[in-house]
Amino acid sequence: MAGDGFLAHELERLDEAGLRRHLRVVEEAQDARLLVGGKSVISLCSNNYLGLANHPALAEAAARAARDLGVGAGASRLVSGSMRIHAELEEQLASFKGVEAALLFNSGYHANLGVIAAAVGAEDAVFSDELNHASLIDGCRLSRARVCIYRHADVSSLEELLRGTKARRRLIVTDSIFSMEGDAAPLREICDLAERYGCMVMVDEAHATGVVGPNGGGLAEELGVQQRVTIQMGTLGKALGCFGAYVAGSRRLVDFLINTARTLIFTTALPPPVVAAASVALDIVGKEPERREAVRRNALRLRTGLRDCGYEIGRAETHIVPVIIGDPNATMRLSDFLFDHGVLAQGIRPPTVPPGTSRIRATVMATHSDRDIDAAISAFREAALQEEDDRLLSGASS
Ligand SMILES: *Cc1c(COP(=O)(O)O)cnc(C)c1O
């Protein structure tokens, strides 16, 4: 087509750099095991941490809501799409997060873009961890605020920037459990700094909601700082097994966002079936702490096994286990090897992670059995042995 000659060229460049991406099609419901290309594999790369995405009670609630309330909300929240079911889920979320109010967004991506761009503008400054999720980065860019990037989880680097940066309003933003590292932000210390320097704090609990904290309320709950974080954000699409996201905080914050967050104002409200399912997911998070416990147990089992095989997996102690390889091509070779050996573990390459830190991002689910985890470890062990053999062979021939 006219003008699209660059497409083939750009794709070739990605190929050459080992950075071209392809979609893999999953042929059945999301679970600890998946059918991919006709092959049954253990999934080590889902964010469906609690195994709720295919839970019958969620499916039933969604089906009932579709029958009773329809499939679509028909309009944006501010026009006529704000239904009773949205308001009820927001109340449930507020009490789950231990704050006054919550507001639904259509995804975590929408929430982060909308909230940051509403909270700060051209006269303001935002302080962002260097490993923050892309949606936070894009929110910072969209806001037109001055962006100050501090070293990963480094409060002295953050304080230095806070000391040197004057602005009308200042906002610190951070992942809670970092999506690609699996480590936790020093949230208590960040709240201390925010209070000392008069800044807002926004925390993205995408990977902690439902999993971390005594009631699954996230890292803010775990550390007891719910009342000190200005903006708590999280997604319904990961551990809660549904779709959509929320922002939680003061009533005033929610009222402000209803009036200013463009990704809320200019988009159709979440479909009733998704909202109904998310409400049931929250109930299960409250009633079945054993799911969180299973995630922790499985994560420990996987980390111990991978360390024993000699893999470099960082220092984090969560359900996200980064197996750092470095080179993107070597990472994809390992991912392919694992797939051939019955394990779906996606390679993660730049720009998702910094150059030179390509990795397998392994995640566990509550619904993995010990046998699943052990089979996954065996596949990694074989890959390590094979790598060793190849090194010996290439050494012998040179
Ligand atoms: C996945 C993710 C998001 C986006 O959430 P979605 O609901 O999937 O759009 C935002 N922040 C972080 C840290 C994430 O990992």
The ligand as an SDF file (V2000), in Angstrom:
LIG
                    3D

 15 15  0  0  0  0  0  0  0  0999 V2000
   -0.3620   -4.8130   33.9200 C   0  0  0  0  0  0  0  0  0  0  0  0
    0.0230   -3.5360   34.5560 C   0  0  0  0  0  0  0  0  0  0  0  0
   -0.7140   -2.3730   34.3370 C   0  0  0  0  0  0  0  0  0  0  0  0
   -1.8270   -2.3300   33.3500 C   0  0  0  0  0  0  0  0  0  0  0  0
   -2.9600   -2.9310   33.8590 O   0  0  0  0  0  0  0  0  0  0  0  0
   -4.0640   -3.4680   32.8300 P   0  0  0  0  0  0  0  0  0  0  0  0
   -5.2860   -3.5390   33.6400 O   0  0  0  0  0  0  0  0  0  0  0  0
   -3.5700   -4.7820   32.3320 O   0  0  0  0  0  0  0  0  0  0  0  0
   -4.1470   -2.4450   31.7270 O   0  0  0  0  0  0  0  0  0  0  0  0
   -0.3610   -1.2450   35.0340 C   0  0  0  0  0  0  0  0  0  0  0  0
    0.6790   -1.2360   35.8820 N   0  0  0  0  0  0  0  0  0  0  0  0
    1.4260   -2.3250   36.1000 C   0  0  0  0  0  0  0  0  0  0  0  0
    2.5510   -2.2630   37.0560 C   0  0  0  0  0  0  0  0  0  0  0  0
    1.1310   -3.5040   35.4250 C   0  0  0  0  0  0  0  0  0  0  0  0
    1.8930   -4.5760   35.6090 O   0  0  0  0  0  0  0  0  0  0  0  0
  1  2  1  0
  2  3  1  0
  2 14  2  0
  3  4  1  0
  3 10  2  0
  4  5  1  0
  5  6  1  0
  6  7  2  0
  6  8  1  0
  6  9  1  0
 10 11  1  0
 11 12  2  0
 12 13  1  0
 12 14  1  0
 14 15  1  0
M  END
$$$$
